[in-house]
Amino acid sequence: MAAVHRIDVHHHPTPVQELMGGRVSGAPGIDNWMASVSLEDMDKNGVATAILSIPHRGAVWRGDAGRGRATARCWNEFMARQASEHPGRFGVFAAVPILDIEGSLREAEYALDQLKADGVMLMTNMGDKWLGDPHYFPLFEELNRRHAVVYTHPISADCMQSKLPDVDDSVIEFTADTSRAIARLLFSGAAHRFPDIRFIFSHAGGTMPFILERYARHAQSDAALAACVPDGVLAYLKRFYYDTAQASHPSAMASITQFVAMTQFLFGTDFPFRHAADHVSGLKTCGFSDEDLFAIECGNARRLLARWR
């Protein structure tokens, strides 16, 4: 067993079971997720704790408010049960039925206060609403009041699904949609309006580091846009947190670490779609000092997530 200290903020339970009438598919090679499946991979690779989050939008939203609320509750209690049954090994980023704002407010309150979730999980988009759309603002008001952590996970937009034959949406669209969500947060004014929400973006910010100059120039193109980011685009990007899932290699890390401080990076694996070993070994090739590696692998998460300090 590797020395256990890492905290994985990007980890999905993928049970093949009936959850509120909808079937949730398992990851390739995993017929039926159980906690032992995750724990085996964690123990082999020095992961002390994994923060669980739902694997895709279909896991919680099933077309109407009643079912959405029930499914979010079912998922959150399922994940909280894993945390309770395996003390110290699992945390929870709670699901909410985001197209139903009243239901989302209720579920966030229940998850954070009763289930003691570590934060709330939001997809980069739902329907035609990207993260940062004014639709989210009532929920953001409450999460900002709580100084809550919001972990974000990318999905392809409805209008961009399955556009390329033989290329899964996760290859291109997931990282592009992270960039869309960041842009919407910036240029709707949400990043400025809700400064006490601690946002985590998956996959080292997706394509955002590569198009950084375009964000900055966009703000300069119009006075109204500039007013949405009065501190400057870069200041907000530096406040966000970024996980290393599927970005634990020199090309990705060399880009984003040029302008984001080491304090803002969190270890993520995307288990079971990827494994911890890939990221442990990958980060070691990025030229980080032992001190920086420790910060990424657990130090920053201990500071951000109160339960794990």
C-alpha positions as CSV (number, residue, x, y, z in Angstrom):
1,M,0.0,0.0,0.0
2,A,1.3,3.5,-0.9
3,A,1.6,6.1,1.9
4,V,-1.9,7.4,2.4
5,H,-2.5,11.1,2.3
6,R,-4.1,12.1,-1.0
7,I,-7.6,13.6,-1.3
8,D,-9.3,13.0,-4.6
9,V,-11.9,15.6,-5.3
10,H,-13.1,14.1,-8.6
11,H,-14.4,10.6,-7.9
12,H,-17.7,9.1,-9.1
13,P,-19.7,6.2,-7.7
14,T,-21.3,4.5,-10.7
15,P,-23.7,1.9,-9.3
16,V,-25.6,-0.2,-11.8
17,Q,-28.9,-0.2,-9.9
18,E,-32.4,1.3,-10.1
19,L,-32.3,4.8,-8.6
20,M,-35.7,6.4,-8.6
21,G,-36.8,4.6,-11.7
22,G,-33.8,5.4,-13.9
23,R,-30.9,3.1,-14.7
24,V,-27.4,4.5,-14.0
25,S,-24.8,2.9,-16.2
26,G,-21.5,1.8,-14.7
27,A,-18.1,2.7,-16.1
28,P,-16.4,0.4,-18.6
29,G,-15.1,-2.7,-16.8
30,I,-17.1,-2.1,-13.7
31,D,-20.3,-4.1,-13.7
32,N,-21.6,-2.9,-10.4
33,W,-19.9,-0.2,-8.3
34,M,-19.4,-0.8,-4.6
35,A,-17.3,1.1,-2.1
36,S,-14.8,-1.7,-2.1
37,V,-14.1,-1.0,-5.8
38,S,-13.0,2.6,-5.0
39,L,-11.3,1.6,-1.8
40,E,-9.1,-0.9,-3.6
41,D,-7.8,1.7,-6.1
42,M,-7.5,4.3,-3.4
43,D,-5.4,2.0,-1.1
44,K,-3.1,1.0,-3.9
45,N,-2.3,4.6,-4.7
46,G,-2.2,6.4,-1.3
47,V,-5.6,8.1,-1.6
48,A,-6.9,8.7,1.9
49,T,-10.3,10.2,1.0
50,A,-12.4,10.6,-2.2
51,I,-15.1,13.2,-2.5
52,L,-18.0,11.5,-4.3
53,S,-20.1,13.2,-7.0
54,I,-22.6,12.0,-9.5
55,P,-21.2,10.9,-12.9
56,H,-23.5,12.7,-15.4
57,R,-26.6,14.9,-15.7
58,G,-28.9,12.0,-16.4
59,A,-28.1,10.7,-12.9
60,V,-30.3,13.4,-11.3
61,W,-32.5,15.2,-13.8
62,R,-35.3,13.1,-15.2
63,G,-37.6,15.7,-16.8
64,D,-39.8,17.0,-14.1
65,A,-39.4,18.8,-10.8
66,G,-40.8,16.0,-8.6
67,R,-38.6,13.3,-10.0
68,G,-35.6,15.6,-10.1
69,R,-36.0,16.4,-6.4
70,A,-36.5,12.7,-5.5
71,T,-33.5,11.5,-7.5
72,A,-31.2,14.2,-6.1
73,R,-32.2,13.1,-2.6
74,C,-31.7,9.5,-3.4
75,W,-28.2,10.1,-4.8
76,N,-27.2,12.3,-1.9
77,E,-28.3,9.8,0.7
78,F,-26.6,7.0,-1.2
79,M,-23.3,8.9,-1.2
80,A,-23.7,10.1,2.4
81,R,-24.2,6.4,3.4
82,Q,-20.9,5.5,1.8
83,A,-19.2,8.2,3.9
84,S,-20.9,7.0,7.1
85,E,-20.1,3.3,6.5
86,H,-16.5,4.1,5.7
87,P,-15.4,6.9,8.1
88,G,-12.7,9.2,6.7
89,R,-12.7,7.5,3.3
90,F,-15.5,9.3,1.5
91,G,-16.9,12.8,1.3
92,V,-19.8,14.2,-0.7
93,F,-20.4,16.9,-3.3
94,A,-24.2,17.0,-3.2
95,A,-26.4,16.9,-6.3
96,V,-29.2,19.4,-6.8
97,P,-32.0,19.4,-9.4
98,I,-30.7,22.7,-10.8
99,L,-33.4,23.4,-13.4
100,D,-35.7,23.6,-10.3
101,I,-34.3,26.4,-8.2
102,E,-36.7,26.0,-5.3
103,G,-35.9,22.3,-5.2
104,S,-32.2,23.0,-5.4
105,L,-32.3,25.4,-2.5
106,R,-34.1,22.8,-0.4
107,E,-31.7,20.0,-1.4
108,A,-28.6,22.2,-0.8
109,E,-29.9,23.0,2.7
110,Y,-30.6,19.4,3.5
111,A,-27.3,18.1,2.1
112,L,-25.1,20.7,3.7
113,D,-26.9,20.9,7.1
114,Q,-28.2,17.3,7.6
115,L,-25.9,15.1,5.5
116,K,-22.8,17.3,6.2
117,A,-21.9,17.4,2.5
118,D,-18.6,19.0,1.6
119,G,-20.1,21.2,-1.0
120,V,-22.5,21.2,-3.9
121,M,-21.9,19.8,-7.4
122,L,-23.1,21.5,-10.5
123,M,-22.7,20.6,-14.2
124,T,-21.2,23.1,-16.6
125,N,-24.6,23.4,-18.2
126,M,-28.1,22.1,-18.0
127,G,-30.4,22.4,-20.9
128,D,-29.7,25.9,-22.3
129,K,-28.4,27.3,-19.0
130,W,-24.7,27.5,-18.4
131,L,-23.1,28.0,-15.0
132,G,-23.4,31.7,-14.3
133,D,-26.8,32.2,-16.0
134,P,-29.0,34.4,-13.9
135,H,-31.2,31.4,-13.4
136,Y,-28.6,30.2,-10.9
137,F,-28.5,33.4,-8.9
138,P,-31.0,32.5,-6.1
139,L,-29.0,29.4,-5.3
140,F,-25.7,31.3,-5.7
141,E,-27.0,33.9,-3.1
142,E,-27.4,31.1,-0.6
143,L,-24.1,29.3,-1.4
144,N,-22.3,32.6,-1.2
145,R,-23.8,33.3,2.2
146,R,-22.5,30.0,3.3
147,H,-19.1,30.4,1.8
148,A,-19.8,27.1,0.1
149,V,-17.6,25.0,-2.2
150,V,-19.1,24.4,-5.6
151,Y,-17.5,21.6,-7.6
152,T,-18.3,21.7,-11.3
153,H,-18.2,18.8,-13.7
154,P,-18.3,19.2,-17.5
155,I,-20.9,17.7,-19.9
156,S,-21.6,18.4,-23.6
157,A,-24.3,20.9,-24.4
158,D,-27.5,19.6,-25.8
159,C,-26.7,21.2,-29.2
160,M,-23.2,19.7,-29.3
161,Q,-23.9,16.1,-28.4
162,S,-22.5,13.3,-30.7
163,K,-21.4,15.7,-33.4
164,L,-18.3,13.8,-34.5
165,P,-18.6,10.1,-35.6
166,D,-16.4,7.8,-33.5
167,V,-15.3,10.6,-31.1
168,D,-16.9,10.6,-27.7
169,D,-18.2,13.9,-26.3
170,S,-15.8,13.7,-23.4
171,V,-12.8,13.9,-25.7
172,I,-13.4,17.5,-26.9
173,E,-16.8,18.9,-25.7
174,F,-16.2,18.3,-21.9
175,T,-13.2,20.5,-21.8
176,A,-14.7,23.1,-24.1
177,D,-17.8,23.3,-22.0
178,T,-15.8,24.0,-18.9
179,S,-14.5,27.0,-20.8
180,R,-18.0,28.1,-21.7
181,A,-19.1,27.8,-18.1
182,I,-16.1,29.9,-16.9
183,A,-16.9,32.5,-19.5
184,R,-20.5,32.7,-18.5
185,L,-19.6,33.1,-14.8
186,L,-17.2,35.9,-15.7
187,F,-19.3,37.9,-18.2
188,S,-22.7,37.5,-16.4
189,G,-21.0,39.2,-13.5
190,A,-21.6,36.1,-11.3
191,A,-17.9,35.6,-10.4
192,H,-17.8,39.2,-9.1
193,R,-21.3,39.2,-7.5
194,F,-20.7,35.9,-5.5
195,P,-17.0,36.2,-4.3
196,D,-17.4,33.9,-1.4
197,I,-18.4,30.8,-3.4
198,R,-15.3,28.6,-3.8
199,F,-15.6,27.2,-7.4
200,I,-13.6,24.1,-8.4
201,F,-13.2,23.4,-12.1
202,S,-12.4,20.0,-13.5
203,H,-9.6,19.0,-15.8
204,A,-7.4,21.9,-15.0
205,G,-9.9,24.4,-16.4
206,G,-10.4,22.6,-19.7
207,T,-9.4,24.7,-22.7
208,M,-9.5,27.9,-20.7
209,P,-5.7,28.3,-20.2
210,F,-5.2,28.1,-23.9
211,I,-7.7,30.8,-24.7
212,L,-6.9,33.0,-21.7
213,E,-6.0,36.0,-24.0
214,R,-9.4,35.8,-25.7
215,Y,-11.2,36.1,-22.4
216,A,-9.1,39.1,-21.5
217,R,-9.6,40.8,-24.9
218,H,-13.3,40.1,-24.8
219,A,-13.6,42.1,-21.5
220,Q,-11.8,45.0,-23.2
221,S,-14.1,45.0,-26.2
222,D,-17.1,46.5,-24.5
223,A,-17.6,48.7,-21.4
224,A,-20.6,46.6,-20.2
225,L,-18.5,43.4,-20.3
226,A,-15.6,45.1,-18.5
227,A,-18.1,46.2,-15.8
228,C,-18.9,42.5,-15.1
229,V,-15.3,41.8,-14.3
230,P,-14.1,45.0,-12.6
231,D,-11.2,43.3,-10.9
232,G,-9.9,42.0,-14.3
233,V,-10.4,38.6,-15.9
234,L,-7.2,37.2,-14.5
235,A,-8.1,38.1,-10.9
236,Y,-11.2,35.9,-11.0
237,L,-9.4,33.0,-12.7
238,K,-6.8,33.1,-10.0
239,R,-9.4,32.7,-7.3
240,F,-10.9,29.6,-8.7
241,Y,-9.7,26.1,-7.9
242,Y,-8.8,23.5,-10.5
243,D,-8.5,19.7,-10.2
244,T,-5.9,17.6,-12.0
245,A,-8.2,14.9,-13.3
246,Q,-7.1,13.8,-16.8
247,A,-4.7,16.8,-16.8
248,S,-1.9,15.3,-14.8
249,H,0.7,15.8,-17.5
250,P,3.3,18.5,-18.3
251,S,1.4,20.0,-21.3
252,A,-1.7,20.8,-19.2
253,M,0.1,21.8,-16.0
254,A,2.7,23.9,-17.8
255,S,-0.1,26.0,-19.2
256,I,-2.3,26.8,-16.2
257,T,0.5,27.1,-13.6
258,Q,1.9,30.1,-15.6
259,F,-0.9,32.2,-14.1
260,V,-2.6,30.3,-11.3
261,A,-0.9,29.8,-7.9
262,M,0.0,26.4,-6.6
263,T,-2.5,27.0,-3.8
264,Q,-5.4,26.6,-6.2
265,F,-4.8,23.0,-7.5
266,L,-6.5,19.9,-6.2
267,F,-5.8,16.2,-6.8
268,G,-8.5,14.5,-9.0
269,T,-8.7,11.2,-10.7
270,D,-12.1,10.9,-12.5
271,F,-12.3,7.3,-11.1
272,P,-13.6,4.9,-12.3
273,F,-13.1,6.3,-15.8
274,R,-9.5,6.8,-15.0
275,H,-7.4,5.5,-12.1
276,A,-5.4,7.1,-9.3
277,A,-2.2,5.5,-10.5
278,D,-2.3,7.6,-13.8
279,H,-2.4,10.8,-11.8
280,V,0.1,10.0,-9.1
281,S,2.7,9.0,-11.7
282,G,1.7,11.8,-14.1
283,L,2.1,14.6,-11.6
284,K,5.6,13.4,-10.8
285,T,6.6,14.1,-14.4
286,C,5.5,17.8,-14.2
287,G,8.5,19.2,-12.5
288,F,6.8,20.0,-9.2
289,S,8.8,20.2,-6.0
290,D,7.9,17.8,-3.2
291,E,6.3,20.7,-1.4
292,D,4.1,21.6,-4.4
293,L,3.1,18.0,-4.9
294,F,2.0,17.7,-1.3
295,A,-0.1,20.9,-1.7
296,I,-1.8,19.5,-4.8
297,E,-2.3,16.0,-3.5
298,C,-3.8,17.0,-0.1
299,G,-2.6,20.3,1.4
300,N,-4.9,22.6,-0.6
301,A,-7.9,20.3,-0.1
302,R,-7.4,20.2,3.6
303,R,-7.4,24.0,3.7
304,L,-10.5,24.3,1.4
305,L,-12.7,21.5,2.8
306,A,-13.3,22.1,6.5
307,R,-14.0,18.4,7.4
308,W,-10.6,17.2,6.2
309,R,-8.4,19.8,7.9
